[in-house]
Amino acid sequence: MAISKDDIVERNFRITNNNAIDMHVGKRVRLRRTLFGMSQKQLGVELNVTFRQVQKYERGANRISASRLCDIS
């Protein structure tokens, strides 16, 4: 049985036991970041957080506050 790219992405997001909404928001942040051609480090600099924090946001490991979502947008 072949493993699709979507299965790999889903597995990476399921590593943590997080709220489905946090994971969905994180996926959307990653999608928009990649569409703009930004690295996690570049987004982190803009938000004044580390790239590891951006990774946690995108995985859904850490919840993104409303004010941080406004900054991201």
N, C-alpha and C positions, 0 to 999 in steps of 0.2 A: 504494500500500500504506500503510495507516494504522499509525502507531506507537502502541502501547499504553503505558499508564502503567508496566506491569511492564518493558517494554523500556527505557524511560527510566531506571528505577531500576537495572536490571541494568547499563546502560551506565555509569552514575555509579559503580557499585561496581567495574567492570572497568577503570577508568582506570589503576589501579596494577597492578603485577605482584606480587600477593600470594598468600599461601597461602589456599586455599579455606576452611579452617577459621577463619582470622582474619577473613575476610570474613563468614562465617556468624555468628560470634559478634558481630561489629559490627552486623550487621543485627538481631540479636535485642536488643542493647542499645538500638538506635534504636527498635525496636518498643515495648519496655517504657517507654522514656523518653517517647515520644509518648502511650502509653496513660495514663501518669500526668500528662500535660499539662505536662511540664517542658521548658524550653528547654535548648539545649546549654550556655548560659551558667550556668543554674541548676545543672545537673549538674556542670559544671566547678567551681563554687564549693563544692559539697558534697564533691568529690574533691580540692580544692586543686590543680586544674590549669586551664589556659586552655580556653576554648571551642574553640580551634583543635585542642588536643590531643584533645578529645572528638570533633571532626570526624574526626580521623585514626583514632581507635579505631573509629568507626562505619564508615568506609570500608574498614578493614582495612589501612591504610597502616602503622599501628603496632600491634604485638601487645599485648594486654592481659594483664598478669601475673595470676597466681592471686590474689595479695593485693589487686590492684585490682579484680578481679572480685568478690571478697568485699565490698569497699567499695561497689561498684555495687549489689550485691544488697541 
